[in-house]
Structures are given as C-alpha cells and as structure tokens.
Amino acid sequence: MVLPIFYFVFHGFCSETTREVPTMQKSWLSPAHHGPCTCAPGSVLLKDHIPKEKYDDVVQRRAKEFLNHKIRTNSVLTKLLLASPNSPLQYPMQGFTVRPLTSTPIPGLALHAGARSSYEVTLTVSKGILITMPTEGVKIKGNGEPTLTVESNNLLFLNVLLAQVSYQSTVYHVNTGDLAIFQFDSHEAVFPIAIKQPQLPVLYDMGTDISSYVTITTKTFLRYEQLKVLVNSIRMFYDNISIIIADDSFEPQKMTGEHIQHYIMPPAQGWFAGRNLAVSQVTTKYFLWVDDDFVFTKDTKIEQLVEVMEAVPELDVLGGTVHGAQFYFSLIYDEGNDKEGGCLYRRSREKYHHLPGHPQCVMVSGVINFFLARTDAVQRVGFDPKLQRVAHSEFFMDGLGSLMVASCNHVSIGHQQKNGKSGLYSKYRHPSNSDQEFKYQLHFFKNNLKCILFG
C-alpha cells in the first residue's frame, strides 16, 4: 500500500484577501477518479520520511489497518445505483430505514403494467428475509426467505400483497444496509434499505445565562503570568462562567478561584493531550477554546457566537478573530487508491462560501485557536495525543467529513504582547526536525496519506 501525502499551503496570516471556492469549477474539491492521486510540486512525500529498513513492515501493517477501516466504514449503500427508464416497478428510492432484526413493511411496492393473463414479480435481498401475508388469488413462493416470488392473474390482488411485504435483517449490526432487487419480466430495479439502530439524542439544558451553556477551556505550559492575565480578563466580562485549565508544567502553580477547574497532568505531555483532558471535563453544550496568552476584550462577545451556532444547528465549530486577524483554511482530500494512499491539500484563506443568513461568517474546514465548539461533536473526533507540539490543522484533518466548520469576523479576542520566554519554554515551544519527522510518519500510517501540500 502506498502512503498518502498531504499538501498544505499557507497564506499571510493577516491578509485581507480571501478566495472562495468557485461553484462551477470544483474538480480540485471533489476528485472523481479512484486511481492514484497526483502529488503537486512542493508536496511533502510522506514515504520519504519512513526509514528504509522499516518501510516494508510499516506498509504491510498499514494495509491491514486500512482494510479493517474499510470494513468498518463501507456499506452496500455506497454503491452507485442507476434507475432504468420507463420501469413499471414502483419502490422506495430513499429513506427506507429499518431497525436490526425487526420486521418492517416496505413502503410503496407496486407493479404498474398493462393487461395480461398473469403477473409475476420477484424480490431478493441478501442480509435479511422477506415476509408477507397470504392474499386470495396470489401464489407465494419463498415467504420468510431472502427471495420472494409472487404471481397472480389479477394485478389488483398482486399489489395488495406487495403492500404487505416486510423486510427483516437476520444479522445484528448497528449501522449497515442491504440492497433489494425488484424484478418483473425484463425489468429490474434495485433500491437501498438502511439498517440502523436508533441513537439516543444528547440534549443539554441551556439554562438562563451564558455560564449554563458555555465553558471556557485552555491548555497551559510554563506560562502562568499570561494565564493569570487571561483569567482576569475573562472575569471582567463573565464573572461566573466555568474555566477549565489543563496544565502539564514541570512545577505546577495552583490556580484558584470560583468556577475554575485546574487539572494537573504529567509534565510536557503536549497540547493535544491537554486539549483532550480539558474538553473531556466539559458538561455544557458548548465550550470556547482559547490559548493561555489570549486576553478578553469588549469585542469578545461569546453570546454572538452562540447565536450563530443556535441558528445553524448543523454547525460544530465556529471560529472568531484574534487581534483582528481572521485565519481559516480549506482541506481537499483525494482518496487516491488502496496501494499508495491519498493526497491532502490545505489551502489557507480559502472559503467554500458565506454561511447562509450570516454574511459575517464563511464555511471553511479549519479555523484559528479561538473557537466555539459543540462539545459532543468534538469529543467524538478528539485530539490525537501523539501530536505534542506540531499540531493544530491535524484536529480539523481528523474531523474532515464529520465536523461542520465556519469562521466569523464579528467576534474577536486579544493577544497578549510577546514577552521573553524562558529557555525551557522555548525548547518545548518550537518543534525540532524530529518532531516534524514524527508527524509525517504518523500521517503516512494513521491517515493513509501519500503526500501533503501546504498552501
């Protein structure tokens, strides 16, 4: 198997120029082929970062993991189905969902054919059985089996029976599907059956004020001076909102105060490990992520971000601006093939389009470190603790396809002036070449990537 490559392109952080994905020219957005993807000039070829003596073993292990991934995520419902023209068969095209091992009537089954002496239709499934009730004037073969054949010389009687046909899966699975084949003479139709165990909803009591539906989270390391400034600034505007701090400093200093939860970690575990810890303790519907050297200002109006999220329930992450700078990016993933893996492109300052009804916001793939997020959605994606220092885009890469992300320019947070940092902090703050090598190796295996382009 060949490993995928990611491409990232960075544009000016404070640039006012933005580009929107053209609606009529999206060949780069949705690759249509399933062959090897092309690594553009400037891409990082991830296989070049795997030690030669380990490469073959790594590739074999990755191939096995990728096969298991496809088994877990692929379904017969992803198969392309084409409807035949002028078919006399009526059947459900979309939306027929059944619970596992539960008999459910198939809606809309019927035959519309001209007069003839006899009518015969066959219905076949592969992951269940078909059940119907005996009807006068209709011959039934295969009742309670995967293939059901019914015959009658009366079309009305035949359709009465078809309206009573039920499907029942025979193997328990919480989220899979089946394809039903419906046949009459030379006509054949295939329609999907979704087999799903219903999920319990996760609902939050929003309460009456901001503190009941938003928690502020941050991660700190050797920056207590900046952290105290941040906390004091929060209290100037939100006196009772909960603040969760994940701290992996070598000599932790106790952070006290009402509505503050200070969690001490083993030293130098890294940013993503700290994010995981902080977010795991959130009990409100949303959390606001901030860096420990940010500072709240009169423009840090959490309520305005909540208003957008509540108005657009599909959103999972909503970014703001830092010190007046709005930073976001789009991710484009070409799955490539099983052997080589895929190609990932990150395009800085590129948006998909404006968020309908909110002209101050744009749809994107990733945002800056100041964002409001839906707690349960982010907890499902998580932050990979293997990435300790060279990570931010990686969270949004892991969330691609499951997180709806937007960026708004009407809510901002300040950034504290950069002071001289201790040598120990600088040592851990700035990634080494070995950190970068590890990240590329991780993407090669975990994300099945051939290359990455940062742009």
N, C-alpha and C positions, 0 to 999 in steps of 0.2 A: 504494500500500500504506500502511496506517496503522500507526504505530509503537506498540509495546506499552507499557504502563505498569506500573510496579512499585509495590506497596504494602508499606510496612514499618511495623510498629507496635512501639514499644519500651516495655517494662515495666521496673519497678525492677530494677536490676542485682542487688541483694542480696535481692530479695523472696523470701520463703519460700513464697509462694502459687504453685502451678503449676496449669495446666489441661491436661486430657487430651482429645484429640480423641474425641468421642462415637462409639462404634462403629456406632450406628444412625442417626446424623444427619451424614452426610458430604457433603451437597450442595455445601458450600463447598470440600471437599477434592478432589472429582473431578467437575468440571463436565461435564455430559453433552452440552451443545449445542456446535455448531461455528460459531455466529454470532458477532457482535461481543460482546466481553466488556464488563461494566459496571464503570466506574471509580467506586468508592465515594467519598463525601465525605472530603476530606483527602488524596486521592491526588495524586501528582505526575504531571501530564500532560506526557509527555516531548516531544511535538511543540511545546509552548510554549517549549522550550529550544533549538530549531533556528532559526537566523537565517532570517527570511522569504525573503531573496533566495537562500538555498541550499536551501530546503526541497524544492522540486520535484525538483532533481537528486539530493538525498540519498535521497528516497523511491524514485526510479527505480533507483538503484544498489542500494538495499536489496531492492527487489522481485526484481531479478535474482539477488542473492545468496541470497535466501530460496528461490527456485525451485530453484537448484542444491543448496541444503541438502536440500530435499525429495526431489530425485532421488537424492541420496546415502543418505538415511536411510529413505525409504519403501520398502515392499515389498508385493507382492500378498498376502503372508502376513498383512498387517494388515486385509485385507478381512473383513468380518463374514460368517460362513457359518452358515446355519440348516439343520439336518437335517430332512428330510421324515419324517413319521410312517409307521411300518409299511412301510419300504422293504425289498425283497427283496435289496438290494445290500449286500455286505459289503466293507469297505475300511478302510484305516488312518486313524484320526481325528487322530492326533497322534504326533509322534516319528519320522516317516519323513524321514530326512536322508541326502542323497547328496553325494558329492564332485563338484566340477565336472568335466564331460566324462568321467565314469566310469559305466559301466553298473552299475545296482544293482537287484536284484529288489524288486518292490513287495510287501510282506508283506500277507497276509490277503485278497487279492482273491478274491471268490467270489460266486456267484449262488445264492440260495435261493428257488426258485419251484416252483409246483405243476406237475403233469404236463401236458405239451402236446407237440405234434408237432415244434416247432422252438424253439430258444432263440437269441437274438441280442443281444449286448451291444457297446457302443462305448465306447472310452476315448480321451479327447482331452486333449492338453497344448499349451502354447504356446511354451515355452522349451527343448524337447528333442524326443526321439523315443522311441517305444515299440518294444521288441524282444521277441520270443518265439520259442519253438521249435515247429516243426511237430508236431502231435499227430494221431494217427489219429482219423478221424471228425469233425474240426473244420475248417471253412473259415476261412481267414485273409485279411483284406484290409488293406493298409496297414502291413505289417510293416517296421519301420525308418523309419516316418514319424510325424508328430505325431498322427495319428488312426488308431487300430487298431480294426477291427471283426472279431469272431469269431462264428461261427454253427455250431450243431450240433444234431442231434436227440437227443443224449444229454447230459443235464445233468452226469453224472459226467465225461465226456470234456472238456466245456467248462471245468469247474472245474480239471481237471488242467492245461489250457493256461493258465488265468488265474493259477495258482500259479507259472507260469514267466515271466510278463511282467516285463520290466525297464524302468527309465527311465534315460535318459542325456541330460544337458543338452548343448546344442550351442553355447552361447556362454560363454566363461570369465568367471566372476565369483566373488569370494571369499566373498560373503555376500548371497545373494538367495533367491528362491523361485519356485515355479510352482504353479498350481492345476490339478489333474486333474479332468476331468468324466467321470463314470462313468454310462452310460445303459442302461436296459432298458425297452422299451415306453414307457410314460408316466412311468416313474420316473427321476429324475436325482439324482445325488449329486456333491458337489464336496469334494475333500479336498486339504490342502496338502502340498507337497513342499519341504522346506528344502534349499537348495543351499549348502553351506558348505565352504570349505577348512579343514581342521582346523588349530588353532593349537598351536604348541609351548608346553608349560607352562613357567612361570617358577617354579623351585623354589630355595629358599635353604637352605643348610646352617646350621642353627640353632646348631651348636656346643654348648658345655657351660656357658657363662655368659652373663650379660646383655650383655656387650660384643660377643658374636658375633651377636646378633640385634637390637640396638637401637643407633642412632646419635642423638646429640643435635644438633639444628640450631637456629641462631638467626641473626638479622639485626641488625646494629648500625649506628648513625649518631651520631657525636659523643657517645657515652656510654661511654667506656672505664672510667670509675670504676665504673659499675653492671655493666658486662660482667665486670670482674675479680671483683667480688663474686659474680656468678653462677657463674663458672668455679670459684672457690674453694669455693663451697658444693657444687657437683657433685662435686668431688674428695673432699669429706668423706664422701660416701656411695658413690661409684663412682670408684675410683681409676684404672681403665684403660679406661673407656668412651670412644669417639671423640666429639669435639666438632667440628662444622663451623660456621665463622663466616663469613658473608657481610658485607662491610664496604664501604660507599660514603661514608665520611667524607672530608672535604676534605684533611686531613693525617693519614693513617693511622698509628696506632701499632702496632708489631709485637706480636702476641700469640704468646708462645712457651710451650712445654711439651710433654710427651709426649702423644700421641694428640690433638693439636689441629691442625686444618687451617684456616688463616686465608686467605681469598680476598679480595683487594683488587679493588674494582670502580671504574669511573669515578665521580666524585663525584655524589651526590644522584640516583642512578638510581631510588631508591624501594624500598618494602617488598616489593612483589610480584616485582620483578626480583631482589631479594636472595633471596627465598624460592626462586625458580626455580633460582638458582645453587646455593644450599645443598643443596636436595633432589636436584639433578642429580648430585651427588657422593656420594650415599649408596649404599653397596654392601650394606647389611644389609636383612633382610626388613622391618624397621620403622624409623621414625625418630620421635623425640619432638620436637615443636616447642615452643620456649619463647621468650618475649620476653627481651631483654637486661637488663631490670630485674627479672626474677624472681629468686627465691632458693630453693634446695632446702632442705627441712626433713625431719624424721623421718617426715613423712607423705607425702613424695614417693617412693612405692614403685613404680617403673616395673614391677617384676615383676608387680604385681597387675593393671596394665592389660594386660600381655602375656597373663596367664592368661585374661582375658576374651576377648581377640582370638583366642587359640588355641582356646578352647572354642566360639567362634562364628565359623567361618572366613569367613562371608559379610560380616562387618563390615570396613569400610575405614578408618573414623576413629572414635576413641574419646576423648572429652574428659573432663577432670577438673575440679577446682575451683581457683580462685585466691583465696588468702587467705580460704578458707571460703565463697566465693561461687560458686554454680553457675549459669552463664549458658548458655542454649541457645535455639533458636528453630525454628519450623517454616516451611516455604516452601510456598505454594499457588500453582500456576501454571495460569491459564486461557488456553489457547492462542488464544482468540478466532478471528479469521479472517485470511485472507491479506492483506486490504486494510489493516486497522487494526493488526494485531498482537495481542499478548496482554496480560494483566494479571497482575502478580505481587504477592503478598501475603506479607509477613513478619510472623509472629506470635511475639513474644517470650514466653519462658517457657511455650510450649505444646509438649507432647509428644504422640506418637501413642499409645504405650502402654509399659509396662515391658518390658525385654528379658527374654524367657522364660529362666528359670533364674538370673537375676541381678537380684534385686529392687532392688539399689542403682543400677541403670542404667536409662535410658529411651531409647526410639527417638526421634530428632529429625532435623532437616535440617541444622542447623549448631551449632557449639559455640564456646567461648571459645578464646583463643590458647594454651592449654595442652592439647595433644592428642597421642596416639599414633596413627600412621597407617601403613597398608600402603604401602610405597614404590612398588611398580609401579602401584598403583591411582591414587595421587596424581600420579605422573609422567604418566599418561595424560591427566589433567584439566589439570594445570598451573596456573600463576598468571599472569594477564594483566599483562605488564609495563607496559602503558599506564596502569594504575592505580597511581599512585605514592604517594599519601597518603590518599586517601579510599577505603579498601578493607578489607574483611575478609569481609563477607557475600558479596561477589562470587565468591570461590572456591567457596563452597557453592552459589551460584546456578549457576555453570558445572558443578558436579558433580551437580546435581539430576537424578535418574534414572539415575545411574551409580555414585554413592557411597552406601554404607550407613553411616549415622552414628548414634552413640549417645553419651550423656553419663552419667558415673558420679559419685557423690558420695563415694566411699570413698578416693580418691587426690587429694591436694591439693599445691599448690605455694605458696610465699610470694611476696609482692610487696614490693620494697624501698620504703622511705619516700621520698616525693617530695621531692627537693631542688630548689633553684633551678636552672633551666635557663638556658643561655646564650641571648642574644638570637638568635644564628644558629640554634640548635636549635629554638627556639620558632617562628622564621619558617618552618621546614620541617615542623615537627610539626603545626601547626594549618592545616588546609586553608583556602584562600581561596574566595571565591564563584566565581572562575573554575575552580577545581578541581572544585567541585560541578557547575557547568555542564557541564564536560567529561565528568564521569561520567554525567550524564543523557543527553548526546548519544551517548555510547558505548553505553549500554543501548538507546537508541532504535534504533540501527543494528545493533549486534552481536547483541543478544538479541531483536530484532524485537518490542519491547515498546511498548505503547500508554501504559501507566501503571504506577506503583509505589505501593504503600501500605505504609508502615512502621507497624507496630502491635504 
